[in-house]
Amino acid sequence: MPLYYRASNIRGVATALAMSDLTDASFIQENLAVALDYGYYKAMRKEFPVEGSVVLFCDMGKYATTVTVVRFTNVRLVRPSHP
């Protein structure tokens, strides 16, 4: 889901999916989806160093800019918590 979607937007998407008999959907934010996609394929190839790798994803849209920092290892994804 885009970060700018509010609860009403998400309910609308969920309702549309339910009307199409697609009720087992899970939603994640698009910045997390990008990080998971990147990390999944890099980890499958064992391309991350043993000590891990920190990657910054920047999404510069028309109305907002989102920066997501993720630390990857070959074992798991760790997303730093926000203050």
Secondary structure, DSSP 4 states (H G I P E B T S, - for coil): --TT--HHHHHHHHHHHHHTT--------HHHHHHHHHHHHHHHTT-S-TT-EEEEEEEE-SS-EEEEEEEE-SS-EE-PPP-
